[in-house]
Structure formats: structure tokens, C-alpha cells
Amino acid sequence: MAEKKAGGLAGIVAGETAIATVGKAGLGLNYRGYSIYDLAERASFEEVAYLLIYSDLPTEAELDEFQARITSKRELPKSLLLVLEQIPADAHPMDVLRTGCSALGTLEQENNNQYDVVERLLATFPGMLFYWHHYQQHHKKIKTQTAETSLAGHILYLLHGKAPEEDMRRAVDVSLTLYAEHEFNASTFTGRIVASTLSDMYSAVTAAIGALRGPLHGGANEKAMELIEKFKTPAEAEKKLKDMLSNKEKIMGFGHRVYRESDPRSNIIKTWAKKLAEKTQKENLYSVAECIEKVMWDEKHLFPNLDFYSAIVYHCCGFPTSMFTPLFVMSRITGWAAHVVEQRENNKLIRPGADYVGPEQKDYVEIQSR
Ligand code: COA
């Protein structure tokens, strides 16, 4: 009898990568050899993006040029604006980015210029989302260029229509660094599979967005916020969460396929969640979240992943909950792109096998006789 395989490819090594190490010895996260702790504390997201896309940290001159290229690529083509205007107001913002990415791929095809495509998507995702958002919600056609040089500042400016306060900008900047890359997660692996057929960068990224959308992956940050907001007090959270657990419900924003004891990104973002909750007088939300964290640990020995406290950071910055996963896209495009480039450098079609568990061979029966 065939040996039973681990579900969901758990524990299976599916290839090599030089981009990130996740959960070595149960914890830790490095991007191209640099610890996430150092990067989140000392680097800007743009440095991290450059590191992932171009394999090394930039010099000052390289960073200036990179940032200038990104900021100069923020305008959206007119026909893309028309496409965005057709997307209904009640569409999910992830579908807006998935459609926007695919539509841009029809207007500016990839012709041996993979880095141009990556930089263009990095520059335009915020404009795509917020152009659609303001058009549908406020009947306004906004400009997708701002004076903000950082991606975090640009995103916040597009949301609020004014320059952000520095602590909010930096909190979003750190979250983008934490979300940028995570080895062979579901969306990145999706992107690599598409790239392995020798398809184009837009197709790989469009498919990756689709994979990220689900609540077992990127969509968990939205579900985490919905959960936290359900409870008025920590006491209510404790009681109702225990009920949910006894009903065997999954609590989004907890647990991880690779990390076993903690998610190294969670403590970093938690510090920012506390800071912004105090600043915006949302301490109660933070207390409820901490209570959920304690109950999950005491009852299930499960720890918060990055999505849990990121939800509070984004909420305190004023983002609607349905935009949380799109913010993840705006960062993870860097990791996806790095993996597509790496896959292309040493490509082999990704096409695993399966154990057949269906019926034995049968004789075909004519339709009239069935
Ligand atoms: N809430 C409640 N129980 C959980 C849980 C959660 N968030 N995560 C795992 N578990 C439990 C499962 O119910 C299962 O229990 P069982 O063995 O009694 O059936 C056990 O822990 C193993 O979980 P499983 O889902 O099989 O492990 P996995 O490696 O496939 O899970 C995740 C990884 C991330 C999919 C899972 O932890 C999860 O669904 N988390 C919530 C979604 C989320 O936050 N995703 C973002 C990840 S960064």
C-alpha cells in the first residue's frame, strides 16, 4: 500500500532558494542573510525591496536612483483608469489589484524587461487601489502621483489625501518590510509555478494575488480585525473565544505552517500596534487583542502570526479592513518578483505527481444505456 503523504505538502522541500530562510530551528527570518529584526529596525522598506529584487543592499546612490525610478513610474495609463472605473464599488479590493495587474499586463507587455515590470507594479499598486476607492466611494478621480518619496508615505497620502504623520508612516513602512518575503508560502509558490511554464511576470503576480486572497494566507489580517472588533471588553473576548475554540473554530491570525513557537515578525509589529493604539485612543482594541493572544496560548499553545497585530496597525492608520490584504500585495510584490527571477535563472517545469485514489478502469457505456 502507498505510504500516506503529508497533506498540503507540509514538510516537503520543493526546491532551493537563496532569498530567505524561514523558521530555521523553529524561529527566525532572514532576507538574503539579513535578520528581519535588523531590517525592520534599521532599514527602510525601499532598501529591503532593493535587497530582495537586486540581491544585495543598495549603496546610497543606488537607493536614490531606485527610489527616483519608482516614484517616476506611479502614473496609470488612461485605459487602466477606465478599467478601474468599471469595477463595482462592492468588489473586494484584492480583486481590484488582481484585475489591475492583469490589465496593466495587456497594456505594457513584458518584453525581456522583467525588472521594469516589477518596478512598475511596485509603483502602481497603490494608485490602482486608491484611484478605484476614491472613484467609487467619493466620485473623485484622484491623481496617482504624490510628493511622498517612500511607498508607505505614498500609500497613506493616497488614502487620506494629505501627508501622513511620521510615526504612522514608519509603522506602515515596517509592516511592508515584514510582509515582503516568506520563502515558499502559498502565493509565492503559485508565482513560481506560473513562472516555471515560462509565462510572463504579470501572469505570475496575478496568480499570486489570487492565492494570497484566501483567509488561510494573506486574507487572515482582515479576518483577525473582524474578530477583534466583535468584542467590547477583554472579559467578553475571553468568554466568547473559549466558546469558539470549543466549537473547533479556527481563529485567524494564529498559528503557522513553519514556525512552531512564535512568529518573529509578530513581536515587532505588536510594538507598533501598541504605540498606534495609544496614539489613536484605541487602547481597548489593543487590550482585547492581548486577551485573545493569551487565551490562544493558554488553551491551544498557538501564537499570533504577523497578520494579527498588523490588523491593529492598519486599523489605527485609518485603512478600511478590506484593504489590509492589498497592503500585503504592495509589499509582497518584491518577494514574488525575486522568486520569479530566481525560478527563471534555473528553470524546471514544476509539475508534481499524485497518488490515484479514483475508481478502477471501467468500460464506456453509451449515453442512452446509462
Ligand atoms: N485556530 C484554531 N486552531 C488552529 C489554528 C487556529 N488559527 N491553527 C491551527 N490550529 C489547530 C488545527 O485546528 C489543528 O488541530 P487538530 O489537529 O486538532 O485538527 C492543528 O492546530 C493543526 O492545524 P493545521 O491547520 O492542520 O496546520 P497547518 O500547518 O495546515 O496550519 C495555518 C497552518 C496557518 C493554515 C493554520 O495555523 C491556520 O489556519 N491559521 C489561521 C489562518 C492564518 O492566520 N493564516 C495566516 C498564516 S501567516
Residues whose N, C-alpha, C, O or C-beta is under 5 A from the ligand:
A	BS01	COA	P215 L216 H217 A220 E249 K250 I251 M252 G253 F254 G255 H256 R257 N305
